[in-house]
Amino acid sequence: MANIKDYQVFFTVMEGDKFVPSNICCDMTSRITGAVRFDYLDDAKDFCKNLNSERDFKIVRVKYELNEIEK
């Protein structure tokens, strides 16, 4: 992989051990692939301002590795 770091970072929002889904029609999910994702922390904070303040949402930073698979 050219010109890419060994890892990438994004931010997402969780409640307990479930992720807020990227599709508002779906329920909370345990799969990170379905989670809402933000490139910038400020965007995640702005998103959280619109969520129900009576629920315990938290912003998490996700760091993932990129591993090329041999053919």
C-alpha positions as CSV (number, residue, x, y, z in Angstrom):
1,M,0.0,0.0,0.0
2,A,1.6,3.2,-1.1
3,N,1.5,6.5,0.9
4,I,-0.6,5.2,3.7
5,K,0.2,4.9,7.4
6,D,0.3,1.5,9.1
7,Y,-2.8,2.5,11.0
8,Q,-5.8,4.8,10.6
9,V,-7.9,6.6,13.2
10,F,-11.6,7.6,13.4
11,F,-14.1,8.5,16.1
12,T,-17.4,6.9,16.8
13,V,-20.1,7.1,19.4
14,M,-21.1,4.3,21.8
15,E,-23.7,3.7,24.6
16,G,-22.5,1.0,26.9
17,D,-20.9,-1.7,24.7
18,K,-23.0,-0.9,21.6
19,F,-22.2,1.5,18.7
20,V,-24.5,4.1,17.4
21,P,-25.4,3.0,13.9
22,S,-24.6,5.0,10.8
23,N,-28.2,4.2,9.5
24,I,-30.7,5.9,11.8
25,C,-33.3,3.3,10.9
26,C,-31.2,0.6,12.6
27,D,-30.9,-0.4,16.2
28,M,-27.7,0.0,18.2
29,T,-25.1,-2.5,17.0
30,S,-22.2,-4.5,18.4
31,R,-20.5,-4.4,15.0
32,I,-18.1,-1.5,14.4
33,T,-18.6,-1.9,10.7
34,G,-22.1,-0.5,11.1
35,A,-21.1,2.4,13.4
36,V,-21.3,6.1,12.6
37,R,-17.8,7.3,11.9
38,F,-16.1,10.7,12.0
39,D,-12.7,11.8,10.8
40,Y,-12.6,14.6,13.3
41,L,-13.3,14.7,17.1
42,D,-15.2,18.0,16.8
43,D,-17.6,16.4,14.3
44,A,-18.3,13.6,16.8
45,K,-18.8,16.2,19.6
46,D,-21.3,18.1,17.4
47,F,-23.2,14.9,16.6
48,C,-23.4,14.1,20.3
49,K,-25.0,17.4,21.0
50,N,-28.1,16.2,19.1
51,L,-28.4,12.9,21.0
52,N,-30.7,12.3,24.0
53,S,-28.8,13.9,27.0
54,E,-30.5,11.5,29.4
55,R,-28.6,8.5,27.9
56,D,-25.0,7.8,28.5
57,F,-23.3,8.2,25.1
58,K,-19.5,8.4,24.9
59,I,-17.1,9.2,22.1
60,V,-14.4,6.7,21.4
61,R,-11.3,6.9,19.3
62,V,-10.7,3.9,17.1
63,K,-7.3,3.0,15.8
64,Y,-7.1,0.2,13.3
65,E,-4.3,-1.5,11.4
66,L,-4.1,-2.0,7.7
67,N,-2.7,-5.3,6.6
68,E,-2.2,-6.2,3.0
69,I,-3.4,-9.8,2.2
70,E,-1.3,-11.8,-0.2
71,K,-3.1,-13.2,-3.2
